[in-house]
Amino acid sequence: MVLVFKTSVRANDEVKKLRPLLNKLTGRNGQWNFDLEDCDNILRVETKYLEANNITTTLRNQGFYCEELV
């Protein structure tokens, strides 16, 4: 399953800050990436087990806006 989020992450240094947290969340079987070229700074997460609220809570706890796009 692929989850897609609109975020306030705008720079590569912010992505680097989130990398360890997202890697831990997604584990070995998941993948994630940001599209900072998109106006919504899209985060795509490929996962079998995570729910969207796990991702939104993690980013919000780090001070970023994050909303699932449905």
C-alpha distance (Angstrom), angle and dihedral (degrees) to the residues before:
residue distance angle dihedral
M1 . . .
V2 3.79 . .
L3 3.79 120.0 .
V4 3.81 118.6 -162.2
F5 3.79 125.2 -159.8
K6 3.78 138.2 -174.8
T7 3.82 108.2 -136.6
S8 3.79 143.6 176.5
V9 3.82 91.9 -129.3
R10 3.80 104.6 125.3
A11 3.79 109.5 161.6
N12 3.78 139.6 50.9
D13 3.80 91.7 -120.2
E14 3.82 88.3 59.8
V15 3.79 89.8 50.8
K16 3.83 88.9 51.6
K17 3.80 89.3 52.9
L18 3.82 90.9 52.8
R19 3.82 96.4 41.4
P20 3.84 97.6 89.8
L21 3.80 92.2 46.7
L22 3.80 94.7 47.6
N23 3.81 92.0 44.4
K24 3.79 89.9 52.5
L25 3.81 92.0 47.8
T26 3.79 96.1 48.0
G27 3.80 96.6 39.5
R28 3.78 123.2 -169.8
N29 3.78 96.6 -40.5
G30 3.79 98.5 49.2
Q31 3.77 133.0 76.7
W32 3.78 132.5 -165.8
N33 3.79 139.5 -177.9
F34 3.77 141.0 174.4
D35 3.79 125.2 -132.4
L36 3.79 100.7 -153.4
E37 3.81 90.5 172.0
D38 3.81 89.5 67.4
C39 3.81 116.3 89.3
D40 3.82 89.3 -124.9
N41 3.84 94.5 49.7
I42 3.77 90.1 -126.5
L43 3.79 123.4 -145.0
R44 3.81 115.4 -160.7
V45 3.78 118.9 -166.3
E46 3.79 122.5 -171.3
T47 3.79 109.3 -159.5
K48 3.78 143.2 146.4
Y49 3.79 97.5 -156.6
L50 3.80 113.5 25.7
E51 3.76 125.1 97.2
A52 3.79 122.2 -144.3
N53 3.80 93.4 -112.2
N54 3.83 90.0 62.2
I55 3.80 89.4 60.3
T56 3.80 97.0 41.5
T57 3.80 92.4 48.2
T58 3.81 92.2 49.1
L59 3.81 93.8 51.4
R60 3.80 93.7 42.4
N61 3.81 90.5 51.3
Q62 3.81 86.9 56.8
G63 3.80 91.4 52.3
F64 3.82 99.3 -99.8
Y65 3.78 130.2 125.8
C66 3.79 111.6 -119.2
E67 3.81 128.9 174.1
E68 3.79 127.9 170.4
L69 3.80 114.4 -121.1
V70 3.77 110.6 -139.6
